[in-house]
């Protein structure tokens, strides 16, 4: 398969064409954290003045969210990897259904818009089909602050019904996006307490950003307390999006299965607290180096079991990737993700490539390795499974073709360009 470079940073890619069997080697720039960028863009609506966000990943989910915020009067423009926003012209407009249905992260707009206008209506946000993900925990946040929420099979209506001085919400699950929504809403309203909050790095990035806007926030192991709202519109606020530990973990796994050596730029061991200890159990080595981490693996052995969980445990978004890693390591590994019942439903595609995987139940698979994978024509079911199939194609014998590649571009920036930069034989086609 002859491969020629094309620009997939701008052009929509429909499929990936991969020639497997090539070692990854060189420097890989880790993108800004996708799961931090989305709530930070929504939190920027509280500033009512100019906000500059550095290291924002140019991915489809971010672009779709920017289309949504522009509808409600926010000015947003790119300057390289820097996003400049001004929400001083915020206005109550209906959110376009076609955009909301593409982006589960649109749920993060409900807090700032409800606080600003006392009412917001839209269709139900979409997202990847990885399992049942109820919005009930988000409704508990809004209801604690005096909003009435009406939801049917296709739409949501939120209306301010009473005044609550200091809302307190207990999250029945430590939901990341619900914690972020609560932080943004309570900062907009002037205060509130979140019990059983999420602790992921991207949640703490929202805390740091709201503090820059003037909100005082107390962090406790059992609760977060927003003590006051954001300050009056003033000078420009600049903030750096943290590195994406999922992107870094993905490349660490891709490096290992291709027997390569890659320097992950812009990320440190602290950023990968929940990732490195688990990947080291497989035999992947991480060393501090100039501007990042050096990653390689000489001999890979499967740990007997791996279970995903809330941070700082191993992140669910890397489960699909670690299944591919287990196909290339020696021994048996039971991979368990109790969070999403459809996370494992892509493994039949790996079996078609030659993997030996037994699905025990919707949450657990038993992987036996090492197995020689063979290139196939496949389809990407969601962001992380699609990237896992791509990584499988990198280490497979022969050519792999992945349809619906646009799904992967929702979460990974300039996939083709950055992978080609470390030696991958890959191109994108419409």
C-alpha positions in Angstrom: 0.0 0.0 0.0 1.7 3.2 -1.1 1.4 5.9 1.5 1.5 9.7 0.8 1.1 12.4 3.3 -2.1 14.5 3.4 -3.3 17.1 5.8 -5.9 15.6 8.2 -5.6 18.5 10.6 -8.1 20.5 8.5 -9.7 18.0 6.1 -12.4 15.6 7.5 -11.0 12.0 7.4 -13.4 9.2 6.8 -11.0 6.3 7.0 -7.5 5.4 8.1 -5.2 3.3 6.0 -2.3 1.7 8.0 0.7 -0.4 6.9 1.6 -2.4 10.0 4.9 -3.6 11.3 6.9 -0.4 11.6 8.6 0.7 14.8 7.7 4.0 16.4 10.6 6.2 17.1 11.2 9.9 17.8 9.4 12.8 19.5 5.7 12.9 20.0 4.0 16.1 21.2 1.2 15.2 23.6 -1.9 17.2 23.0 -3.8 19.3 25.5 -6.3 17.4 27.6 -9.6 17.0 25.7 -11.6 16.4 28.9 -10.2 19.6 30.4 -10.6 21.8 27.3 -14.4 21.2 27.0 -15.3 22.3 30.6 -12.8 25.2 30.5 -14.5 26.5 27.4 -17.8 26.4 29.2 -16.4 27.9 32.3 -15.0 30.8 30.2 -18.6 31.9 29.7 -18.5 33.2 33.3 -15.7 35.6 32.6 -17.7 38.0 30.5 -14.3 39.3 29.3 -11.4 38.0 27.2 -10.1 34.6 28.0 -7.0 33.0 26.4 -6.7 29.2 26.6 -3.4 27.8 25.6 -2.8 24.2 24.3 -6.4 23.6 23.3 -6.6 20.4 21.1 -7.9 21.1 17.6 -10.3 18.2 17.6 -13.9 17.7 16.4 -15.5 17.8 19.9 -13.8 21.1 20.6 -14.9 22.5 17.3 -18.5 21.4 17.8 -18.5 23.0 21.3 -17.2 26.3 19.8 -20.0 26.3 17.3 -22.5 26.0 20.2 -21.0 28.8 22.2 -20.9 31.1 19.2 -24.6 30.6 18.9 -25.1 32.1 22.3 -23.0 35.2 21.5 -19.5 34.1 22.4 -16.6 35.3 20.2 -14.1 32.5 19.7 -11.1 32.4 17.4 -8.0 30.3 17.0 -4.4 31.6 17.0 -2.4 28.5 16.4 -3.0 26.2 19.4 -4.3 29.1 21.4 -8.1 29.8 21.7 -9.2 33.4 22.4 -12.7 33.8 23.7 -14.9 36.8 24.7 -18.3 36.1 26.3 -19.3 39.7 27.0 -22.1 39.4 24.4 -23.7 36.2 25.9 -27.3 36.0 24.8 -30.2 33.5 25.3 -30.4 31.5 22.1 -31.7 28.0 21.3 -28.8 25.5 21.0 -28.9 23.8 17.6 -30.1 20.2 17.9 -27.7 18.8 15.3 -24.7 20.0 17.3 -26.0 19.0 20.7 -26.8 15.5 19.5 -23.1 15.1 18.4 -21.5 16.1 21.7 -22.1 14.7 25.2 -19.9 17.5 26.4 -22.8 19.9 25.6 -24.2 19.0 29.0 -21.5 21.3 30.4 -23.2 24.4 28.9 -26.3 23.9 30.9 -24.8 25.2 34.2 -23.5 28.5 32.9 -26.5 29.2 30.7 -29.0 28.3 33.4 -27.2 30.7 35.8 -27.1 33.4 33.2 -30.7 33.3 31.9 -32.7 31.2 34.5 -33.9 29.0 31.7 -32.4 26.7 29.0 -33.9 24.1 26.7 -32.2 21.8 24.3 -32.3 18.2 23.0 -30.5 15.5 24.9 -26.7 15.6 24.3 -25.2 12.7 22.3 -21.8 11.1 22.5 -20.1 7.7 22.1 -22.2 4.5 22.5 -20.2 2.9 25.3 -23.0 2.3 27.7 -25.9 3.8 29.7 -24.9 7.2 31.0 -27.8 8.8 32.8 -27.9 12.6 33.3 -29.7 12.2 36.6 -26.6 13.3 38.6 -26.5 16.5 36.6 -30.2 17.1 37.4 -29.4 16.8 41.1 -26.8 19.6 40.7 -29.3 21.9 39.1 -32.2 21.0 41.4 -30.0 21.7 44.5 -29.6 25.3 43.1 -33.3 25.8 42.7 -33.9 24.8 39.1 -36.7 22.6 37.9 -35.6 20.0 35.3 -38.0 18.4 32.9 -36.6 15.6 30.7 -38.3 13.4 28.2 -36.9 10.9 25.6 -35.5 13.6 23.4 -35.4 17.0 25.2 -34.5 18.9 28.4 -36.1 22.0 29.9 -34.5 23.7 32.9 -36.2 26.6 34.7 -35.3 28.6 37.8 -38.1 27.9 40.3 -36.8 29.1 43.6 -33.8 30.9 45.2 -31.3 28.9 47.1 -28.6 30.8 49.0 -26.0 28.2 49.5 -26.8 25.0 47.4 -25.4 21.7 48.6 -25.4 18.6 46.4 -24.4 15.1 47.1 -23.3 13.3 43.9 -24.5 9.7 44.1 -21.7 8.9 41.7 -18.4 10.8 41.6 -19.2 12.0 38.0 -16.5 14.1 36.3 -18.8 16.2 34.2 -21.4 16.6 37.0 -18.6 17.8 39.3 -17.5 20.2 36.6 -21.1 21.4 36.0 -21.5 22.0 39.7 -18.3 23.9 40.0 -19.2 26.2 37.1 -22.9 26.6 38.2 -22.0 27.4 41.9 -19.2 29.8 40.8 -21.8 31.6 38.6 -24.4 31.7 41.5 -22.0 32.8 44.2 -21.3 29.6 46.1 -22.2 26.0 47.0 -20.9 22.7 48.2 -20.3 19.5 46.2 -20.1 16.3 48.3 -18.5 13.2 46.8 -16.8 15.1 43.9 -14.6 13.6 41.2 -10.9 14.2 41.5 -9.6 13.8 37.9 -6.9 16.2 36.7 -9.3 17.9 34.4 -11.7 18.6 37.2 -8.8 20.3 39.2 -8.0 22.3 36.1 -11.5 23.8 36.2 -11.0 24.6 39.9 -7.7 26.4 39.0 -9.4 28.3 36.2 -12.3 29.4 38.3 -9.8 30.6 40.9 -8.2 32.7 38.2 -11.6 34.2 37.5 -11.8 35.3 41.2 -13.8 32.4 42.8 -12.4 31.0 46.1 -12.8 27.2 46.2 -11.9 24.9 49.1 -10.9 21.4 48.3 -11.5 18.6 50.8 -11.2 14.8 50.3 -14.9 14.5 50.8 -16.3 17.8 49.3 -15.5 20.9 47.3 -16.8 24.2 48.6 -17.2 27.2 46.3 -17.0 30.2 48.7 -17.9 33.0 46.3 -18.6 33.7 42.7 -16.3 35.0 40.0 -15.1 38.6 40.0 -16.3 41.5 37.9 -15.2 41.5 34.2 -11.7 42.9 34.1 -8.4 42.2 32.5 -7.6 39.3 30.1 -7.3 35.9 31.8 -4.8 33.4 30.4 -4.8 29.7 31.3 -2.9 26.6 30.1 -4.8 23.4 29.3 -3.0 20.5 31.0 -1.5 17.6 28.9 -3.8 14.8 27.9 -2.8 11.7 29.9 -5.0 9.5 27.6 -3.1 10.7 24.5 0.2 10.1 26.3 -1.0 6.6 27.5 -2.1 5.8 24.0 1.3 6.6 22.5 3.1 4.7 25.3 1.0 1.6 24.4 1.6 2.1 20.6 5.3 2.5 21.3 5.4 -0.8 23.3 3.5 -2.9 20.8 5.7 -1.7 17.9 8.9 -2.3 20.0 9.8 1.3 19.6 11.2 4.2 21.7 9.4 7.5 21.8 9.8 10.7 23.8 6.5 12.0 25.0 6.9 15.8 24.9 5.1 18.1 27.4 4.1 15.6 30.0 5.6 14.4 33.3 5.2 11.5 35.6 2.8 13.4 37.9 0.5 13.9 34.9 0.4 10.1 34.4 -0.1 9.1 38.1 -2.9 6.7 37.3 -1.3 5.3 34.1 2.4 4.7 34.6 2.1 2.1 37.5 -0.2 -0.1 35.6 1.7 0.1 32.3 4.9 -0.6 34.2 3.3 -3.9 35.2 3.2 -4.9 31.5 6.9 -4.1 31.2 6.7 -0.6 29.7 9.5 1.7 31.0 9.2 5.4 31.6 12.2 7.6 32.2 12.4 11.4 32.8 14.1 13.2 30.0 14.4 16.7 28.6 10.9 18.1 27.9 9.0 14.9 28.7 9.2 11.2 29.3 11.1 8.5 27.3 9.0 5.4 26.7 10.1 1.9 25.6 9.5 -1.8 26.4 12.1 -4.6 26.0 9.9 -7.5 27.2 6.2 -7.4 27.9 4.4 -9.7 30.3 0.7 -9.6 31.2 -0.3 -8.9 34.8 -3.0 -11.3 35.9 -5.7 -8.7 36.3 -6.4 -5.0 35.6 -9.4 -3.0 36.8 -10.3 0.5 35.7 -11.6 3.0 38.2 -11.9 6.7 39.1 -8.7 8.7 39.2 -6.0 8.0 40.4 -6.8 4.5 39.4 -6.3 3.3 35.8 -8.6 5.4 33.5 -11.5 3.8 31.7 -10.6 5.7 28.5 -7.4 3.5 28.2 -9.1 0.2 28.7 -9.6 -0.4 24.9 -6.0 0.4 24.3 -4.7 -1.8 27.1 -6.6 -4.8 25.7 -4.5 -4.4 22.5 -1.4 -4.2 24.7 -2.4 -7.4 26.4 -2.6 -9.2 23.0 1.1 -8.5 22.5 2.4 -9.4 26.0 3.1 -12.8 27.4 0.5 -14.6 29.5 -3.2 -14.1 30.5 -4.7 -10.8 31.6 -8.3 -10.3 32.9 -9.3 -6.7 32.0 -12.2 -5.4 34.0 -14.2 -2.1 33.4 -17.2 -1.9 35.7 -18.1 1.6 34.6 -19.4 1.1 31.0 -21.1 -2.1 29.8 -20.4 -1.5 26.1 -16.7 -0.7 26.5 -15.7 -4.3 25.5 -18.0 -4.7 22.5 -15.2 -3.9 20.0 -13.1 -7.0 20.9 -14.7 -9.1 18.2 -12.8 -6.9 15.7 -9.5 -7.8 17.4 -10.4 -11.4 17.3 -10.9 -11.1 13.5 -7.3 -9.7 13.5 -6.1 -12.9 15.2 -6.3 -11.9 18.9 -7.3 -14.6 21.5 -9.9 -12.9 23.7 -12.7 -14.4 25.7 -15.6 -12.1 26.7 -16.5 -13.2 30.2 -19.4 -10.7 30.6 -20.1 -7.2 29.3 -17.5 -5.8 31.8 -14.7 -8.3 31.6 -12.5 -9.9 29.0 -9.7 -12.5 29.3 -6.8 -11.8 26.9 -4.1 -14.3 26.0 -0.9 -13.1 24.4 1.3 -12.8 22.6 -0.6 -13.2 19.3 0.4 -12.1 15.8 -2.3 -9.7 14.5 -3.2 -9.5 10.9 -4.5 -6.4 9.1 -8.2 -6.3 8.3 -10.9 -3.9 7.2 -12.7 -2.6 10.3 -15.0 0.1 11.6 -14.5 2.5 14.5 -17.4 2.2 17.0 -16.2 5.0 19.4 -13.3 7.3 20.1 -11.2 5.0 22.3 -12.1 1.7 20.5 -11.3 3.3 17.2 -7.9 4.4 18.5 -7.3 0.9 19.9 -8.0 -0.6 16.4 -5.6 1.9 14.9 -2.8 0.9 17.4 -3.6 -2.8 16.6 -3.1 -1.9 12.9 0.3 -0.4 13.7 1.6 -3.7 15.1 -0.3 -6.0 12.7 1.1 -7.9 9.8 -0.1 -6.3 6.5 -2.6 -3.5 5.9 -5.5 -2.3 8.1 -8.3 -0.1 6.9 -10.5 1.6 9.6 -13.8 3.1 8.5 -15.6 5.9 10.4 -12.3 7.4 11.3 -14.1 10.7 12.0 -15.1 9.2 15.4 -11.4 9.0 16.4 -10.9 12.6 15.4 -13.4 13.7 18.1 -10.8 13.0 20.7 -7.3 12.9 19.1 -5.7 15.9 17.4 -4.1 15.5 14.0 -3.8 11.7 14.4 -2.2 11.1 11.0 0.4 13.9 11.2 1.6 13.2 14.8 1.8 9.4 14.2 3.7 9.9 10.9 6.1 12.1 12.9 7.2 9.0 14.9 7.5 6.6 12.0 4.0 5.2 11.6 2.9 4.3 8.0 -0.6 5.8 8.0 -2.7 8.1 5.9 -6.3 9.3 6.0 -8.8 9.3 3.2 -12.2 10.9 2.8 
